[in-house]
Every structure is written in structure tokens, then in C-alpha cells.
Amino acid sequence: MAKMSDPLVIGRVVGDVVDHFSQSVKMSVVYNSNKHVYNGHEFFPSLLTSKPKVEVHDGDLRSFFTLIMTDPDVPGPSDPYLREHLHWIVTDIPGTTDSSFGREIVSYETPKPNIGIHRFVFLLYKQKRRQSVTVSSSPSRDRFNTRKFADDNDLGSPVAAVFFNCQRETAARRR
């Protein structure tokens, strides 16, 4: 059971994207080799054009993981009727390595929110075995459902998650 002080609960990631779970694996997400993602921190889209390095800190090289990046606030956080928008899926990431060692099923899409502040969520799932995640065709980016994807691929609950906030950059803010 997640604590009320858990940033994933406060940020409504638990509830909007996934159900309560216990984090059991450490995951780090880093953009541009030095911008670490921490729950609730804000980034501008110009910093997010290249896919991040996502490291799995699990001591077992024989374990494999699936990474999902999603935006639950589409088209805007006040009325996210298109929830969720899929930004990235990588499967078969060996424990103790990073996402570059996995199999990219859905290519990375740069966050570009138009309205309001969006949450971008990275979820890590432990696979039962290598190549257990099968996607007959590329899943739709629009109206993606993380819970359904995890259920369809027998992934269970996430073992790690982190999210950041992002909003559109205006000309005045860039100065």
C-alpha cells in the first residue's frame, strides 16, 4: 500500500495510470547525460528531444524488464479525455543495464504538451522471462492504456516508476 506522502500518490500517477504497488527495483532516468528525473520536477521540451538513458539497478542480469513512458494528461490536464498518450516502449532490458540494451518496440517521441502542465511517467515492469512481451502490431500512441498493456502481457504491477512535469515553452520564457 502506498503512503499518502508518496510522490506518485500526490502526483496522481497512482490512480490515473497504475494501481498501488511497491517499488522493488531502483531505476534512474537521465536526459542529456546530466539531467536526472525526480518525481514532480519540471523540464522544458527543448531538453527532452533525445531519448533518456534509463538504468535498471537490479542485481540479477538474468532478469528482464519492460519500460513504458506515457503522458496521462492528453490533451490537457484539466480534461484528459484522450488519456494516455504513449511516448516509448522498450522490452527485454537486462537487469543491471540500461534501456539501450533492450528491444525498442515503440520509438521515443519527444514530449510536446500544448495545454497546461503534463505529467510524463516512466514505468518499469519485471518480465517473467525474456521476449515475453509480444506486440503483434505497434500499439496506438493515442488512448494507450498502461494497465491493459501490462495485463495483456502478464507483466503484473510495476517494480519502479518516476514522473516529471512538462509544459509548453513560450517565447518569453526562453529568454
PEBELCOR-V601864 format. One record per pair of residues at least 24 apart in sequence whose C-alpha atoms are under 10 Angstrom apart, sorted by the first residue. I is the first residue (numbers start at 1). J is the second residue. D is the distance in whole Angstrom. If there is no record, write none. Layout:
[[I/J/D] [I/J/D]]
This chain:
[[6/39/10] [7/38/10] [7/39/6] [7/40/7] [7/162/9] [7/163/9] [8/39/7] [8/40/9] [8/121/10] [8/161/8] [8/162/7] [8/163/8] [10/39/10] [10/40/9] [11/39/8] [11/40/7] [11/119/8] [11/163/8] [11/164/9] [11/165/10] [12/72/10] [12/119/9] [13/72/8] [13/119/8] [13/120/9] [13/121/8] [13/161/9] [13/162/9] [13/163/8] [14/161/10] [16/72/7] [16/73/9] [16/83/9] [16/84/9] [16/146/10] [16/147/10] [17/70/9] [17/71/9] [17/72/7] [17/83/9] [17/84/8] [17/121/9] [17/123/10] [17/145/8] [17/146/7] [17/147/7] [18/123/9] [18/145/10] [18/146/7] [18/147/6] [18/150/10] [18/157/8] [18/158/8] [18/161/10] [19/147/8] [19/157/8] [19/158/9] [20/157/8] [20/158/9] [21/156/10] [21/157/6] [21/158/7] [21/159/8] [21/160/9] [21/161/10] [22/157/8] [22/158/8] [22/159/7] [22/160/8] [22/161/10] [23/124/10] [23/157/9] [23/158/7] [23/159/5] [23/160/5] [23/161/7] [24/58/9] [24/126/10] [24/158/9] [24/159/5] [24/160/7] [25/56/7] [25/57/6] [25/58/6] [25/59/9] [25/95/10] [25/124/9] [25/125/9] [25/126/9] [25/158/9] [25/159/6] [25/160/6] [25/161/9] [26/55/8] [26/56/6] [26/57/5] [26/58/7] [26/96/10] [26/124/9] [26/159/8] [26/160/6] [26/161/9] [27/54/7] [27/55/6] [27/56/5] [27/57/6] [27/58/8] [27/96/10] [27/98/9] [27/122/9] [27/123/9] [27/124/8] [27/159/9] [27/160/6] [27/161/8] [27/162/8] [28/52/10] [28/53/8] [28/54/6] [28/55/5] [28/56/7] [28/57/8] [28/98/9] [28/122/10] [28/160/10] [28/161/9] [28/162/8] [29/53/6] [29/54/4] [29/55/7] [29/56/9] [29/98/9] [29/99/10] [29/122/8] [29/161/10] [29/162/8] [29/163/10] [30/54/6] [30/55/8] [36/164/10] [37/122/10] [37/162/7] [37/163/7] [37/164/6] [37/165/10] [38/162/7] [38/163/7] [38/164/7] [38/165/10] [39/119/10] [39/120/10] [39/121/9] [39/161/9] [39/162/5] [39/163/5] [39/164/6] [39/165/8] [40/119/8] [40/120/9] [40/121/10] [40/162/8] [40/163/6] [40/164/5] [40/165/6] [40/166/9] [41/119/10] [41/163/8] [41/164/5] [41/165/6] [41/166/8] [42/117/9] [42/118/10] [42/119/9] [42/120/10] [42/163/9] [42/164/6] [42/165/5] [42/166/6] [42/167/8] [43/111/10] [43/164/7] [43/165/6] [43/166/5] [43/167/8] [43/168/10] [43/169/10] [44/111/9] [44/112/9] [44/113/10] [44/165/9] [44/166/6] [44/167/6] [44/168/7] [44/169/6] [44/174/10] [45/110/7] [45/111/6] [45/112/6] [45/113/8] [45/166/7] [45/167/7] [45/168/7] [45/169/7] [46/110/9] [46/111/9] [46/112/9] [46/168/9] [46/169/8] [46/174/10] [47/110/9] [47/111/10] [48/109/9] [48/110/6] [48/111/7] [48/112/9] [48/166/10] [49/108/9] [49/109/8] [49/110/5] [49/111/8] [49/112/9] [50/108/8] [50/109/9] [50/110/7] [51/88/9] [51/99/10] [51/100/10] [51/107/9] [51/108/6] [51/109/8] [51/110/8] [52/98/10] [52/99/9] [52/100/10] [52/108/9] [53/98/7] [53/99/6] [53/100/7] [54/93/10] [54/97/9] [54/98/5] [54/99/5] [54/100/8] [54/122/9] [54/124/10] [55/93/9] [55/94/10] [55/95/9] [55/96/7] [55/97/6] [55/98/4] [55/99/6] [55/100/9] [55/101/10] [56/93/8] [56/94/8] [56/95/6] [56/96/5] [56/97/6] [56/98/6] [56/99/8] [56/124/9] [56/160/9] [57/94/10] [57/95/7] [57/96/5] [57/97/7] [57/98/9] [58/94/9] [58/95/5] [58/96/5] [58/97/8] [59/95/6] [59/96/6] [59/97/10] [60/94/8] [60/95/5] [60/96/7] [60/97/10] [61/93/9] [61/94/6] [61/95/5] [61/96/6] [61/97/8] [62/93/10] [62/94/7] [62/95/7] [62/96/9] [62/129/9] [62/130/9] [63/92/9] [63/93/8] [63/94/6] [63/95/5] [63/96/9] [63/126/7] [63/127/7] [63/128/8] [63/129/7] [63/130/8] [64/91/8] [64/92/5] [64/93/5] [64/94/5] [64/95/6] [64/96/10] [64/97/10] [64/102/9] [64/125/9] [64/126/6] [64/127/5] [64/128/8] [64/129/7] [64/130/6] [64/131/9] [64/132/9] [65/90/8] [65/91/6] [65/92/5] [65/93/5] [65/94/6] [65/95/7] [65/98/10] [65/99/9] [65/102/8] [65/124/7] [65/125/5] [65/126/4] [65/127/5] [65/128/9] [65/129/9] [65/130/8] [65/131/10] [65/132/10] [65/133/10] [65/155/9] [65/158/10] [65/159/9] [66/90/6] [66/91/4] [66/92/6] [66/93/6] [66/94/9] [66/99/9] [66/102/8] [66/103/9] [66/104/10] [66/105/10] [66/123/8] [66/124/6] [66/125/5] [66/126/6] [66/127/7] [66/130/10] [66/131/10] [66/132/10] [66/133/8] [66/150/9] [66/155/8] [66/158/9] [67/91/6] [67/92/9] [67/93/8] [67/99/8] [67/102/9] [67/104/9] [67/122/7] [67/123/6] [67/124/5] [67/125/7] [67/126/9] [67/158/9] [67/160/10] [67/161/9] [68/106/9] [68/121/8] [68/122/6] [68/123/5] [68/124/7] [68/125/8] [68/146/8] [68/149/10] [68/150/10] [68/158/10] [68/161/10] [69/106/10] [69/108/9] [69/109/9] [69/120/7] [69/121/5] [69/122/5] [69/123/6] [69/124/9] [69/146/9] [69/161/10] [69/162/10] [69/163/9] [70/109/10] [70/111/9] [70/119/8] [70/120/6] [70/121/5] [70/122/7] [70/123/8] [70/141/9] [70/144/8] [70/145/9] [70/146/8] [70/163/9] [71/111/8] [71/113/9] [71/118/7] [71/119/6] [71/120/5] [71/121/6] [71/122/9] [71/141/10] [71/142/10] [71/143/10] [71/144/9] [71/163/10] [71/165/10] [72/118/8] [72/119/7] [72/120/7] [72/121/8] [72/143/9] [72/144/9] [72/145/9] [72/146/10] [73/113/9] [73/115/9] [73/116/9] [73/117/8] [73/118/5] [73/119/7] [73/120/8] [74/113/8] [74/114/9] [74/115/9] [74/116/10] [74/118/8] [74/119/10] [74/142/9] [74/143/9] [75/113/8] [75/114/8] [75/115/7] [75/116/9] [75/118/9] [76/113/8] [76/114/8] [76/115/5] [76/116/6] [76/117/8] [76/118/7] [77/113/10] [77/115/8] [77/116/6] [77/117/7] [77/118/6] [77/119/9] [78/115/9] [78/116/8] [78/117/10] [78/118/10] [80/118/10] [81/143/9] [82/142/7] [82/143/5] [82/144/9] [83/142/8] [83/143/5] [83/144/7] [83/145/8] [84/141/8] [84/142/7] [84/143/5] [84/144/5] [84/145/6] [84/146/8] [85/111/10] [85/120/9] [85/140/9] [85/141/5] [85/142/5] [85/143/6] [85/144/6] [85/145/8] [85/146/10] [86/120/10] [86/121/10] [86/139/9] [86/140/8] [86/141/4] [86/142/7] [86/143/8] [86/144/6] [86/145/8] [86/146/9] [87/111/8] [87/120/9] [87/121/9] [87/122/10] [87/141/7] [87/142/10] [87/144/10] [88/122/9] [88/141/9] [89/122/10] [89/123/10] [89/124/10] [89/138/10] [89/139/10] [90/124/10] [90/133/10] [91/124/10] [91/125/9] [91/126/10] [91/127/9] [91/130/9] [91/131/8] [91/132/9] [91/133/7] [91/134/9] [92/126/9] [92/127/8] [92/129/9] [92/130/6] [92/131/6] [92/132/8] [92/133/8] [93/124/10] [93/126/9] [93/127/9] [93/130/9] [93/131/10] [94/126/10] [94/127/10] [94/130/9] [95/126/9] [103/131/9] [105/133/10] [105/134/9] [105/135/8] [105/137/9] [105/138/7] [105/139/9] [106/135/10] [106/138/7] [106/139/8] [106/140/9] [106/141/9] [107/138/10] [109/141/10] [111/166/8] [111/167/9] [111/168/9] [112/166/8] [112/167/8] [112/168/7] [112/169/9] [113/166/7] [113/167/6] [113/168/6] [113/169/9] [114/166/10] [114/167/7] [114/168/6] [114/169/9] [115/167/7] [115/168/7] [116/165/10] [116/166/8] [116/167/6] [116/168/8] [117/164/10] [117/165/6] [117/166/6] [117/167/5] [117/168/8] [118/163/10] [118/164/8] [118/165/5] [118/166/5] [118/167/6] [118/168/9] [119/163/6] [119/164/6] [119/165/5] [119/166/6] [119/167/9] [120/162/9] [120/163/5] [120/164/5] [120/165/6] [120/166/7] [121/161/7] [121/162/6] [121/163/4] [121/164/7] [121/165/9] [122/158/10] [122/160/8] [122/161/5] [122/162/5] [122/163/6] [122/164/9] [123/157/10] [123/158/6] [123/159/8] [123/160/6] [123/161/5] [123/162/7] [123/163/9] [124/155/10] [124/157/9] [124/158/5] [124/159/6] [124/160/5] [124/161/6] [124/162/9] [125/150/8] [125/154/10] [125/155/6] [125/156/7] [125/157/7] [125/158/5] [125/159/5] [125/160/7] [125/161/9] [126/154/10] [126/155/7] [126/156/8] [126/157/8] [126/158/7] [126/159/7] [126/160/9] [127/153/9] [127/154/8] [127/155/6] [127/156/9] [128/153/10] [128/154/8] [128/155/7] [128/156/9]]
